Amino acid sequence: MNATLTKYVLASALIFAAAAGAQEEPNVAMPRGTPTVEKITAYLDELVDSLVARDQFSGTILVAKDGQPVYKRAAGEACKWYHVPNKIDTKFCLGSMNKMFTSVAVAQLVEQGKLSYDDKIGQHLPDYPNQDVREKVTLHQLLTHTSGMGMYWEELFTNPEWPYIETVQDYDNLANQNPLLFEPGERFQYSNCGPLVVGLIIEKVSGMTYDDYIRTYVTGPAGMTNTDCYDIKDPVENIAIGYTKMTFDGSPLDDWIANLYLNPVKGGPAGGGYSTVEDLLKFDIALRDGKLLSEEYFNIITTGKVDRDETRGYAYYFEDKTVNGERIIGHGGGAAGVNANLAMFLRSGWTVAIMSNYDRGIMFLRGKTEELLTRS
């Protein structure tokens, strides 16, 4: 694949919602007044039906109140080749949502006194090959995307060994000597290289692989049995294949194609793992109930530190925004054939988890559900 085309396509995957073209908004009337379970069910059923009829949604959605599901729905196909339907427990790619797990892991180690958010990278990785990263960048800056580090997509997909790049160190080696894009702390710029360095620090301080740490101290205690960074070269039960309508050169397609050659084969600290909407609810419950972190550190990692844009703050790999007076935290994920989001409504106790194996598959569901649940 041409390196220029690779850079365009795979960098744009992070902002695929903007790159995939316009979609017709469904004409479904939102119920008035305070949302009840009956109103939510009727509205979301009609909304999902409308999106499915236009072939704009394939995936799962779960809405819960105070940890108890009040609405679940699966639609579309996990595999178009064999017409395998999506189920509520189908595993979908998380995209960048793995970053939340990485944030929790760091907070646990900070809470234990093994790390500080002000630590320079060289304090824990004294041999890190990029001198500027080693000597100038702090853990805080990595976690808030203010480090100046960039992406690694072009290096990954122009590497003939890319299907066998699997460990955190493998991924980091792709771009760990690239110059910083700006001085650390100067501004927000989304980065997938930064979380790789965070993953290396987790491994160094804990003495465990990143995957083992997350299984042992994050997804394990939360009961998330269907969540992991699976190697998709190997058979994985009940997993959804992603479908995209964009070619290698960024041109739109009329029909869906599988995304198997447009994403890494194994996820890690920056994203690319798999989960289910039910497991994402378990993650929410574990966070709010203090199973993973104390209340102090839960607040630290979820309270905005910098502005991501004019509508959202960014904390430590958690977004922090307000919709109609309701504070919502969580994170999304997007790539070719990948779209997912977890939204935790802090005042009212709502949780919304949506996962899709379509480009922009959750766009309308996410916005409309947030609007519905913040009505009074």
HELIX and SHEET records of a PDB file:
HELIX    1   1 ALA A    3  SER A   12  1                                  10    
HELIX    2   2 ALA A   13  ILE A   15  5                                   3    
HELIX    3   3 PHE A   16  ALA A   19  1                                   4    
HELIX    4   4 VAL A   37  ALA A   53  1                                  17    
HELIX    5   5 GLY A   95  MET A   97  5                                   3    
HELIX    6   6 ASN A   98  GLU A  111  1                                  14    
HELIX    7   7 ILE A  121  GLN A  123  5                                   3    
HELIX    8   8 GLN A  131  LYS A  136  1                                   6    
HELIX    9   9 LEU A  139  LEU A  143  1                                   5    
HELIX   10  10 TRP A  153  PHE A  157  1                                   5    
HELIX   11  11 TRP A  162  TYR A  164  5                                   3    
HELIX   12  12 VAL A  168  ASN A  173  1                                   6    
HELIX   13  13 CYS A  193  SER A  206  1                                  14    
HELIX   14  14 TYR A  210  ILE A  214  1                                   5    
HELIX   15  15 ARG A  215  THR A  219  3                                   5    
HELIX   16  16 GLY A  220  ALA A  222  1                                   3    
HELIX   17  17 VAL A  277  ARG A  288  1                                  12    
HELIX   18  18 GLU A  295  THR A  302  1                                   8    
HELIX   19  19 MET A  363  LEU A  373  1                                  11    
SHEET    1   A 8 GLN A  68  ALA A  75  0                                        
SHEET    2   A 8 GLY A  59  LYS A  65 -1                                        
SHEET    3   A 8 TRP A 350  SER A 356 -1                                        
SHEET    4   A 8 VAL A 338  PHE A 345 -1                                        
SHEET    5   A 8 GLU A 326  ALA A 335 -1                                        
SHEET    6   A 8 GLU A 319  VAL A 323 -1                                        
SHEET    7   A 8 GLY A 313  TYR A 314 -1                                        
SHEET    8   A 8 VAL A 306  ASP A 307 -1                                        
SHEET    1   B 2 GLU A  77  CYS A  79  0                                        
SHEET    2   B 2 VAL A  84  PRO A  85 -1                                        
SHEET    1   C 2 PHE A  92  CYS A  93  0                                        
SHEET    2   C 2 TYR A 274  SER A 275 -1                                        
SHEET    1   D 2 TYR A 243  MET A 246  0                                        
SHEET    2   D 2 PRO A 252  ALA A 258 -1                                        
END                                                                             
